Amino acid sequence: MTNEQVERAIEFLLTHHAQVSADIERLKEVQSQTSKDITALADMQSQTSKDIIALAEMQSQTSKDITTLTSVTSDLVEAVMRLEEEAEADRRHTNERLDRMEAQAEADRRSIHERMDRMETQAETDRRLIHERMDRMEAQAETDRQEIREAISKLILASENTRSLAEDVARLSIQTSQRVTNLEQKP
């Protein structure tokens, strides 16, 4: 996998993660509003309970009011039950969405871990190849150093031989010159 592909994969994962985070944030806001609505419904139910108590007190005064209050109370109870059912349906729907999002997030985490594992495996392979190449280069460098040492030793030996020959030539030249001088001086 090339660096560009890795960067694109990381960018995709980050973008996808940002989208999932944004979706979770929106769900939190919806859930917060639902909680507020439920609190409001609970307040309404509390008020309704108070109203029922007040109606029960009025009921003792007149049978006509008892019939009316019973009808009203029945209607209120049905309304509360409908609201509770709707709230429960909303809660179920929210929980289902959260479950789907959690499942997706888990799948994304697994995918990211698998990709990271593959990247780590590739990195380890690359490190191993680099070490092998470095070992070969070091071995070659050592061979080259040995060859250079041998060549330098041969150059030193050749230089010493050349100097020795030059000294021998100089001595022979001096001896020849002395002989020529001796021969010239003889009558």
C-alpha positions in Angstrom: 0.0 0.0 0.0 1.5 3.3 -1.0 1.7 6.4 1.2 -0.9 8.1 -0.9 -3.3 5.1 -0.5 -2.6 5.1 3.2 -3.3 8.8 3.4 -6.5 8.4 1.4 -7.6 5.5 3.7 -6.8 7.6 6.8 -8.6 10.6 5.3 -11.7 8.4 4.6 -11.6 7.0 8.1 -11.3 10.4 9.6 -14.1 11.7 7.5 -16.3 8.7 8.3 -15.5 9.0 11.9 -16.4 12.7 11.9 -19.7 11.9 10.2 -20.4 9.2 12.8 -19.5 11.6 15.6 -21.8 14.3 14.1 -24.6 11.7 13.8 -24.1 10.7 17.4 -24.1 14.3 18.5 -27.4 14.8 16.6 -28.9 11.7 18.3 -27.8 13.1 21.7 -29.6 16.3 20.9 -32.8 14.4 19.8 -32.5 12.3 23.0 -32.1 15.4 25.1 -35.2 16.9 23.5 -37.1 13.6 24.1 -36.0 13.7 27.7 -37.3 17.2 28.0 -40.5 16.2 26.4 -40.8 13.2 28.8 -40.2 15.5 31.7 -42.9 17.9 30.4 -45.2 14.9 30.1 -44.4 13.8 33.6 -45.1 17.4 34.8 -48.4 17.2 32.9 -49.2 13.9 34.4 -48.4 15.2 37.9 -50.7 18.2 37.2 -53.4 15.8 35.9 -53.1 13.8 39.1 -53.6 16.9 41.1 -56.6 17.7 39.0 -58.0 14.2 39.6 -57.6 14.8 43.3 -59.5 18.1 43.1 -62.1 16.4 41.0 -62.5 13.7 43.5 -63.1 16.3 46.2 -65.7 18.0 44.0 -67.3 14.6 43.3 -68.4 14.3 46.9 -70.5 17.4 46.5 -72.6 16.4 43.5 -73.3 13.3 41.5 -73.6 15.3 38.3 -70.1 16.6 38.7 -69.0 13.0 39.4 -70.2 11.9 36.0 -68.5 14.8 34.3 -65.3 14.4 36.3 -65.2 10.7 35.6 -65.5 11.4 31.9 -62.8 14.0 32.0 -60.5 11.8 34.0 -61.0 9.0 31.6 -60.1 11.2 28.7 -57.0 12.5 30.5 -55.9 9.0 31.4 -56.3 7.9 27.7 -54.3 11.0 26.6 -51.6 10.2 29.1 -51.5 6.6 28.0 -51.3 7.6 24.3 -48.5 10.0 25.2 -46.7 7.3 27.2 -47.1 4.9 24.3 -45.8 7.6 21.9 -42.9 8.3 24.2 -42.1 4.6 24.5 -42.2 4.3 20.7 -39.8 7.3 20.5 -37.5 5.7 23.0 -37.5 2.4 21.2 -36.8 4.1 17.9 -34.0 6.1 19.5 -32.5 3.0 21.0 -32.7 1.1 17.7 -30.9 4.0 16.0 -28.3 4.1 18.7 -27.8 0.3 18.5 -27.3 0.6 14.7 -24.8 3.4 15.2 -23.0 1.5 17.8 -22.8 -1.5 15.6 -21.5 0.6 12.7 -19.0 2.3 15.0 -17.8 -1.2 16.2 -17.5 -2.3 12.5 -15.5 0.8 11.8 -13.2 0.2 14.8 -12.6 -3.3 13.6 -11.9 -2.1 10.1 -9.5 0.5 11.4 -7.7 -2.1 13.6 -7.5 -4.5 10.7 -6.0 -1.8 8.4 -3.6 -0.8 11.2 -2.5 -4.4 11.6 -1.9 -4.7 7.9 0.0 -1.4 7.9 2.1 -2.6 10.9 2.8 -5.9 9.1 3.9 -4.0 6.0 6.0 -1.7 8.1 7.7 -4.7 9.8 8.3 -6.2 6.4 9.8 -3.0 5.1 12.0 -2.7 8.2 13.2 -6.2 7.7 14.0 -5.5 4.1 15.9 -2.3 5.0 17.9 -4.2 7.6 18.7 -6.9 5.1 19.8 -4.3 2.5 21.9 -2.5 5.1 23.6 -5.7 6.2 24.4 -6.4 2.5 25.7 -2.9 2.1 27.8 -3.2 5.2 29.2 -6.5 4.0 30.0 -4.9 0.6 31.6 -1.9 2.3 33.8 -4.2 4.4 34.8 -6.1 1.2 35.5 -2.7 -0.5 37.6 -1.6 2.5 39.6 -4.8 2.4 40.2 -4.4 -1.3 41.3 -0.8 -0.8 43.7 -1.8 2.0 45.2 -4.5 -0.3 45.5 -2.0 -3.1 47.2 0.6 -0.8 49.6 -2.1 0.5 50.5 -3.0 -3.1 51.0 0.7 -3.9 53.3 1.1 -0.8 55.2 -2.0 -1.9 55.5 -0.7 -5.5 56.6 2.7 -4.2 59.3 1.1 -2.0 60.5 -1.0 -4.9 60.6 2.1 -7.2 62.7 4.0 -4.6 65.0 1.0 -4.2 65.5 0.8 -8.0 66.0 4.6 -8.1 68.7 4.3 -5.5 70.3 1.4 -7.4 70.2 3.4 -10.6 71.8 6.4 -8.8 74.6 4.2 -7.4 75.2 2.6 -10.8 75.3 6.1 -12.4 77.8 7.3 -9.8 80.0 4.2 -10.2 79.8 4.5 -14.0 80.7 8.2 -13.8 83.7 7.4 -11.5 84.9 4.7 -13.9 84.6 6.9 -16.9 86.6 9.6 -14.9 89.2 7.0 -14.0 89.5 5.8 -17.6 89.9 9.4 -18.9 92.7 10.1 -16.4 94.8 7.1 -17.5 97.2 7.9 -20.3 
